[in-house]
Amino acid sequence: EICGFEGGTAYNIMLDRLNVKIKYNPELYGEICERAKDNKFLSVKEDGEFISVKATGIPKHASTPEGGVNAAQVACGLLSEWEHLCKNDRDILWKIQELTGDFYGEKLGIACCDECFGKLTSVNGICTLDNGVPNIALDIRYGTSISALELEKRLLAACPKAYIHENNEGFAIPADDKIAKSLEKVYAELSKNPDTKGFYMGGGTYARYLKNAFSVGTQAEYIKNDTPELPDGHGAAHQSDEILKLNQFMEAIKVMALMIHECDKALNQD
């Protein structure tokens, strides 16, 4: 009975909007309106031959899902409980809400934890409906505690029809690496914080393709931000209204220039 199931703008951003279209049924429409009236994440309207349900969530970057709300999980969790929707659709929606509400791969049997990166993350960013079949895209990030082959094996055991677009091994450069120490030294001196340390994160970026490459931020957060603070779910990395704090960005140019200079000195010592 579901004719439309579309949402998402990028694979690496938690789904924050989902549009669902359902064949019109007066009993179902009444049930949806009644159950959704106090839900701030849902809106419902009659749309000709269809019932239109719009779900919203709180977007987060796929590497840091904590505090996010997936719009598909919101919609599917409720729709799967509605008695006037056919059982076949309810069963499918229940599976989708399990996948989209589980940020750590437990339902897929791929959960693991890495001493550098912490927990594996599994975040849904895009949903589509193709010839009546829902497609749920997951952005999965993992460290060095599981191999790419083992992860793929477990994933296909849980979802035999899954299509794996890309799968790269996790990697970690030792914290005592001389280049890592050079980068920390520059930031510690400029920020006047001797305890500054680099950190591991779930984003490979360009660094995974180059020897001695490190992901470096574009905003020096040790100087005061001159832009207004935005509420949760707005302005952060890869969100639809992502912002760049210009004064911190200009300071970051200086940081990166000095980092390159310091790395050059460290490499020439050999």
Disulfide bonds with the S-S distance in Angstrom:
none
